[in-house]
Every structure is written in structure tokens, then in C-alpha cells.
Amino acid sequence: MKPSAKSRLRRWLVIGVFLLVALPGGYVVARHYALPAYKDWREARLARMARQFMAAGDYDNALLTARQVLRKNQRNLEHWRLAAAAAKGKGTSEVIYYQKNVAQLDHSLASQMELIRVALQFSDYRDAIDAIEWINPEAKGNPEFHALAAKT
């Protein structure tokens, strides 16, 4: 039994309406739910990999992975700390860049003092002086701060 032209038209109209609703709905779900969930998962996976490389003592791969994490999210303090620890373990002067970002995001005296220490360790006096100039006011009474400032 051959379907009539009216039932075929009705079937195509139902399919068309379904597609008009499903395609934009699928786009909204993918754009607002699936994509952010995937990005969060990837960021967490890269950070976990960097920590595993750090634990294994593979500082080169830890730093590369930390850079990939920072490419995804530069506002996460833990990712900057991970990159700074990897660069410090590797023994490269890049640690100054990473520690500077830690100090800018953290605003704690300890991170700012660590920036001065690292800058002095690698003889980067310009960054050490910059850190001394914008350090927390509570550091002015800290004897360790004055000892580090005297070394610049």
C-alpha cells in the first residue's frame, strides 16, 4: 500500500519541525554545556599530568605541560604555581616570569619575597627592584625583606 501524498507531506513537515527544534537546541547544549565541560576536563587532565611529571622528577615535561595548562587558563593561581615549581626544578631563569605572575595573582608577602629571592638568584636585578617597589606595605617591617633589598 502506497502512502498518499498528504501523509508524505505530513511526514516531511514533522521531520522539518523536529529539525528546526533539534538543531538549534543541540547547538545551545553543545555551546553552553558540552564545550565548557570539555575545556574544564582538559585543563584538569593537563594539570594532573604536570603534577605527575613533577612527582617523577621530569621537570622538562612538567614545564611543557604547565605551559599548555596556562594557555587554557591564565587566571588560575595553582597553574602558575605549578609552572613556577617546574621551572625552579628545571633550574631555568623562566622561574622569574612564573613567580612574577604568582606574586601578582596571590598578593601575599611570601610569594613576593620568593620573587625577589629568585630574581636575585638569577641576577635579574631589574625584576628584583620592581618587586621591591610594589611589595606589600607589611614587608617594610620584615628583616628578611630588608636583607633581600640590600642585596640588590
N, C-alpha and C positions, 0 to 999 in steps of 0.2 A: 504494500500500500504506500503510495507516494504522498508525501506531505503536501499540503496545499500551499499556495503562495502566501496566504495570510499567516499560516503557522511559521513558515520560514522567516517572514518579516518580523513576527513577534520574537522569534528566537534570536535574530540578529539585533533587535532592539534591546533585549535583555542582556545580551553579551556586551553591546556597546555601553549601556548604562553601567554595567558591572565594571568594565574597563575604565570608564570615566571616574568612578569612585575609587577603584582599587589602585590605579596607577598613582594618582596624587597622594593617596593615603600611604602607599608603600614608600613613596619618596619622603614624606614627612617622617615616617617611622625611621627610615634609614638615616635621614639627615639629623634628626634631633635625638635619637636614642642609640641606634646601632653604631654610628660613626664615633660619637664621644665615648661610648663603652669600649670600642676597639682601641681608640687612642689611649685611654686610661690603662687598658690591659697591656698594650705595647710598652708604655712608659714604665709600668711596674715590672714587666719582664726584663727590660733593659737594665733597670736599677738592680734587680736581683742578680742578673748576670755580672754586673760590675762588682757587686759585693762578693760574689763567688770568686771572681778573678783576684780580688784583693785578698781574700782569705787564703788563696792558693799561692800568693806572692807574685802573681803575674801582673805587674803594675802597668806594663805597656798596654795589654788588652783591657785592663780595668780603666785606664785613662781614655782609650778609644771608645769604650762602651759608655763611659760617663759623658763624653762629648756628644754621643748620639742622644743620650737622655736629655742633655741640656739643649740640644737642637729642638727637641719636642716641647720642653717646658723650662724656661729660664727664670721663672719666679719661685721655684721650689728650693728652699734653703738646703734641704737634705741632699739634693743632687749636686749643689755647689760644694757642699762639704765632702761628698764622695769624690768629686773631681780633685779637690784640693788634697785630700788624703792620698789619692792615686799619684798625683804629680809629686807630692812630697816623698812618697815611697820610691818613685822612679828617680828622684834626685834632680829634677829639672827646674829651671827657673820659671817655668809656666805656673808654678805653685803661687807665685805672686799675683797673677791675674785671677786665679780662682779664689785665693784668700781675700783679695780685694772685694770680690763680689759677695763672699760670705760676710765680710765686715759690713758692707753696705746694706745687705738684707737683714742681718742679725742685730746690728746696733749695740752689741754687748761689748763690754770692756775687754773680755777675754779674746774675742775674735779680732778686735782692733789691735791689741797687743801682739797677737800672733802674726798679724800682717806686718807690723814693724819688725818683729824678730826675723821673719822670713825675708823681708826686703833687705835687712842688714846682712843676713846670711849670704845672700847672693850679690851683695854690694850694689844694690839698687837704691841709691840714696834719695833719688827724686820721689819715688813711691813712699819711702820711709818718712820723708819730710811732709808729704801730702797727708799721710796717715796721722802724723803728729799734729798737724794743723786742724784736722776735723775730728779728732778723738773726743770721746765723751768728756764733759767737764769734771766728772768724778775722778778722772785719771790724774788730775793736777795734784792730788794729794798722795798718789801712789808712788812709792820709792822705785819700784821696778820700771815704771814709765819714765821717771827722770833718768834712771840708769841707761835705758834704751835711747832716750832722746839725746843724752850726752855722747853716745857713740856715733851719731850721725854727722 
